Amino acid sequence: AAAGLDRGSMEGGPLRFARPPVRAARALRGGISRSPSTVSTLELSAELDRRYDGTASFFFTVPAGRDGSRYDCTYSFADTCTFRGARTTVADVARTLAHEGFDVGLHGSYYSAIRPGMLAAERAALARHTGIVATTTRQHFLHWSIRETPQLQHAAGFVADSTLGFNRAIGFRASTTLPFRHFDVAADRALELLEVPLAIEDSALLGKIGAAGDLERAQELERALVDEVVEVGGALTLLWHPDKLLRPDWRALYEWVLEYVAERNGWLTSLAGLERWWIARERQVLGS
């Protein structure tokens, strides 16, 4: 996952480009060690981000156990895999990415979006296994409830989310290209939780139920959204699954949009990076 603004000044209506979130891996029954191709695409994803002087958010899941859903991922942090030519564990992969400046967040399990306590437990488990205290999140399958999920994320200690979006279409589900703070209607207060709406998911462009269906049409749709965001100085959040980079057309589309955003002087950053910038902007505007 990533987000950003113009590499120059904080003034002048810059483009803020977001690709937050990326899901870390989806393993087979035996865990991530049975899916080395997925881990290799984590390497590729990080390499591409660095090629364009950017960073991103990688969201890892925590096994939900008996409270889980058939939609949840099945790998654990102790599973072994090959990463950059060496045998290691999923936990070490997460630590390596974090050490290199990438944002490592929590990919909340399916039911954690609506069941109290699950997100907090999963965040604590991620910290216990990796030493990483995640501050960002995105819900698995974009499972999300306006009445429940933001409050649960806030209660779990997250400061930024990027779940609010479409997985069968592209566009601005929140009718804005800018991040915003959620509001707890019942408590009549704004939450200290920044929502960075999701604009484009890879499967919504090239998947079986996607909006485009072919590479050329997908590029046209992405170009239109990037141009629209440039005009208003907003944020464009992308979700690209690492395993999809194994497909030539999906990888070509991802590389194309990174190149096009670079041409438009966009800032490729993580969800955590955008949240930090947003806090600084609030303080600057409010004088606090």
N, C-alpha and C positions, 0 to 999 in steps of 0.2 A: 504494500500500500504506500502511497506516496502523495504528497501535496506540496504546493509551493507558491512562490511569487517571483516576480522579475528579479534577476540577479543584481540589479542596481538598487535604486532608491526604493523606500517604502511608499513613495508618493507617485502620483501620475497615473493611477489606474493600471497597475501591472497585471500581467497574466499570472494567475496562481494555478499551477498544474498539479493535480493529485492522482497518484496511483496507489492508493492504499489497498486497500488493500489487496496482498498476494497470500494465498493459502499455502502453508508450508509443504504438506504432502498428504496423499490419501493412500494408505497402504492396503494390501490384501490381508487376508485373515491372519497370516503369519507375522504381520507388522511391516515396518518400513524396510526391513532388511530384505523382504521379498520384492521390493519395488525400487531397485537401484536406479532405474531410469528417471524416476521422479526426483531422487536426490541429485542426480546429475543436472537436472534442469534448474535446481536451486542455484547451482554454480553458474549456469548460463544466465539466469535472471539477474543475479548480482553483477555479473560481468557486463551485461548490457546497461544496467543502471550506471555503473562506473564509467562506461564508455561515454555516456552523455553527462558526466560530472554530476551525477545524482545519487540519491539513495532511495530507500523504499521501506515499507512495513511488511514483515513476514509474520503471518499469524499461525501459531501452533495450537493444536487441540490437546486437550487432556482427556484421557479415557473417562467416560461418565459412569462406568460400571453398571450396576443394576438400575440406575436411574436413566440410563442412556436410551437412545432411539436407534432404530435400524438405519437411520440416515447418518449416524455419527461415524467418524473415522476410528480406526482400530489400532493404530500404532501407539507405542509408549516411548518415553524418553530413554529407556534402557535398551531399546532395540538397536541392533548394530546395522551399519550401512557403510558404503564406501563414499567418501566425500573428498574431492580433490586428490584422488589417488591413494588415500589412506583409509584403513578401517577405523571406524569411530562409532560414536553413538549419536542418536538424535539429540540428546542433551548437549553434546559437544558441538554439534552443528549449530544449534541455537546460540550457544555461547560465542562461537566464532563469528557469526553474523553480527551479534550485538557488539563484539569487540571491534569489528570493522566499521562501526557507525550506523549499521542498519537498525531500524526499530523492530524489536521482537515483541509482538503483542499476543493476546489470547484470542483464539478462534472459538468463541463460546459454543458449547454443545447445543444440540437442537432444542432440548427442553429448558436449558438454562435461561432462555429468553423469557420464560413465563413462570418458572418455579423459584421461589425465594431461596436464597442461600447457595444455589448451585454455582453461580458465577464467582462468588467470593471463594468457594472451596476450590474451584478450578484455578483461579488466580493464585491462591496459596500453594496449590500443587505445582504449578509451573515454577514458582519461586523456589520451592523446596527441591525440585529436581535439577534446576539450571542455575539458581542464584540470581535470576532475572526477575525484577519486580515490574511486571507489565503495567503500563499506564494506558494502553490503547487496546481496542477490541473491535471485532466484527462478528456478528452472529452467523453460525453455520447455516447454509441454505438461505441466508437473509431472513431467517425466522425472527419476527419482530412484532411487538405489540406496543402501540403508542401509549396505552394505559399502564403498561407494566415494565417493559424492557428498559427504558431510560432510567427509571427509579432503581431497578435492580443493578444496572451498571454503575450508577452513582454510588449506591450503597456498598458495592464491591470494591470501590476505590479507583475506578477508571476515570480518566479526565477527557477522553476523546473516543468517539465511536464513528464508524462509517458503514452502517448497515442499511440506512434508509435509501433504497433505490430499487431498480427493477432487475429481475433476472430473465425476463422474457422480452424485454424492450430496452431501449436506451433513452436517456433524457433526464430531466430534472424533476424527480418525483416530489421534492419539497418545494418546487416552483421557485427555486433560487439557486444560484451558482456559488453562493457564499456559505461558509459555516455559520452556525447559530447555536445558541444555548437552549437546551430543552427547558420546558416550564412544567412544573408539577402543579397541575390545576387543583388537586385535592388539598395540597399544602399551601397553595397560593404563593409560590416562590420559584425563582429561577434556579435551575440546578447547575452545579459546577461541572457540567458535562457538555463538551463541545461536540455537536453533530457536524460531520463533514459528509454531506450527502454523496452517495454513489451515483455516478453518471453513466458509466459504461462497464459492463461485464463482458468478458470475451465470448461466453456462450450465447449471449443475447445478439451477438453479431454474426457468428459463424456456426452456431449450434443448430440442431435440428429444428428448434423452435425460435430461432433467431430472427432479427429484424432485417438482416441483409441476405445472408446465404452464400455470397461469393466475395472474394477478396476485393475486387474493384468497387463494388457497391459499399462494402464495409468501410473502405478508405474514404469514400465520398461522405458517408455519415459521420465518421470521426472528424474529417476536415471541417464539416459544417459546425459541429459542436465546439471544436477548438477555436474556430474563428469567432463564434458567438461569445465564448468566454473571454477571449482577448478583448473584444469590444467593450465589455463591461468590467474588466479587471477582476474576474471571479476565479473560482477553483474548479478544476475538472478532475474528478476522481476516477481512476481506472482500477478494475479488478481483473488480474490475469493469473490463471492457475498455472503453476510451473509445469505440470504434465502436458499442458496444451502446447508448450514450446517444442514438443517432439514432432508436431505436425507442421510441415513446411509453410502452409498458408497462414496458420495461426501465428507462427513465429514471424513471418514476413509482415503481418499486420501490426504486431507489437513493435517490431523494429521501425516500421514506417511511422507509427504515431510518435515514438520517441524522437525520431529525426525531425518530424514536422513541428513538434513542440519546441525543439531546440532552435529551429529556424525562426519561430515566433518569439524567441527570447524568453521561453518559459523556464520556470524553476522546478526541477524534479526533486521532490523531497518526500519525506515520510509523513505519516499521520502525526507522529510525535513532533516532527519538525514544524509542521503547520500549526499545531497546537501551541508550541512555544512562541512562534511568530505572532499568533493571534493574541496571546496574553500580552506580549510586548506592545502590540498595536493598541489594545484596550487601554493599557497604562498611558500610552502616548496621547491618545485621544481624550481620555478622561482626566489626565494630569495627576494620576495617583501613583 
